[in-house]
């Protein structure tokens, strides 16, 4: 895979926005069903359903799911950060609103932007970019400060969900860094069965 794109075209942007909207809807539905289905059971069922779909697709398309290509360690680390991220999200939704959780987990690009120089020197942010990150993060912090640093009489345990949302963002960003810094970055997404 040498034709790595450096810019998103209109279709990629549209698909990314649609994907984010679906993910946002996912969190709202999770929040609505917490009274009936415990959070980790929801996360587990979601992952199990995804695994069954991927296995079925791989079988149908004749794609190997073997890890003999050197991706086992990176895959296990990426899978662990992914599972912990979703554990934080699903448990955190018991304490905070879905809209807050979504904003918090989308702080993951900050983690990626600050961590990428450790993986690729060419990804070092410029001073103006760092200023933009500080301003953007400050805006999010200011918008949600009452739940993070102050006592909220209406939602006294909201800070737990907010903190889990921040941790989920760190885990998601870390997941991206694991993928970019491991054999997963160059491995073929599909390998035909032999």
Buried (B, 14 or more C-beta within 10 A) or exposed (E): EEEEEEEEEEEEEEEEEEEEEEEBEBBBEBBEEBEEEBBEEBBBEBBEEEEEEEEEEBEEEEBEEEBEBEBEEBBEBBEBBBBBBBBBBBBBBBBBBBEBBBBBBBBBBBBBBBBBEEBEEEEEBEEEEEEEBEEEEEEBEEEBEBBBEEEEEEBEEBBBBBBBBBBBBBBBBBBBBBBBBBBBBEBEEEBEEE
